[in-house]
Amino acid sequence: MYGLVNRALQQLVCARCGEEVWEEIRAHAGVREEVFMRMDSYPDDVTHRLVAAASDVLETPAADLLREFGRYWMKYTMVEGYGALLSDLGPTLHDALSALDSMHARVTLLYPALRPPMFRLTEVSTDGMSLHYHSERVGFAPMIIGLVEGLGERYGVSVDVRHVVAKGEGSDHDRFDIRVLGPAAAPQVATR
Ligand code: HEM
């Protein structure tokens, strides 16, 4: 996984719990890197170990941390200068979810070794849709819930996201059912 992801994890923990807690997590994970370089690729195992260690140290299920991380990713990528990619996703949440593959394809221009997930929408209706998540990685599915919640926030809608099919349980990918509940409490603009 590119360092950008591990950096975001580090920043999230530091912002919420302080640097000392991050250092404890890093030591517990047996990760030597004090700093992750955005553009360097690290073994996925590093990210997995950091999430598992954070779960132990913070006594919080890994799935909850990944969901929180997904929400944070939407803010982090804005601050890190990728806002234009998010602003180009289209005028509605549905458009944005349909455009995730082309967005990651654009990210590949910046990060050539990217191994992005792939998404597909089905069961589209006025109040929801199903999102199919295909990835060569395992263990990151809970992140999708936070990502879609964070994306919904950008579009001013609150969403209920359910992980209804997990990869490996007779399926080669994960499926999430998304229900659009209505306007978010504090709508944010979809453009920048
Ligand atoms: C401008 C915004 C974004 C940028 C710059 C970005 C970039 C990246 C990068 C660098 C990775 C690491 C992949 C690798 O190292 O091979 C990644 C992974 C991932 N991205 Fe994005 N991304 C963005 C938005 C999104 C959004 C909106 C979603 C979904 C709603 C998403 C879903 C994922 C997932 C699930 C993974 C990791 C898990 C896997 O590989 O299955 N990303 N992205």
Boltz pocket constraint, residues with backbone or C-beta under 6 A from the ligand:
constraints:
  - pocket:
      binder: B
      contacts: [[A, 1], [A, 2], [A, 4], [A, 5], [A, 77], [A, 82], [A, 83], [A, 85], [A, 86], [A, 100], [A, 104], [A, 107], [A, 111], [A, 113], [A, 114], [A, 115], [A, 116], [A, 117], [A, 134], [A, 135], [A, 136], [A, 137], [A, 140], [A, 143], [A, 144], [A, 147], [A, 148], [A, 151]]
      max_distance: 6.0
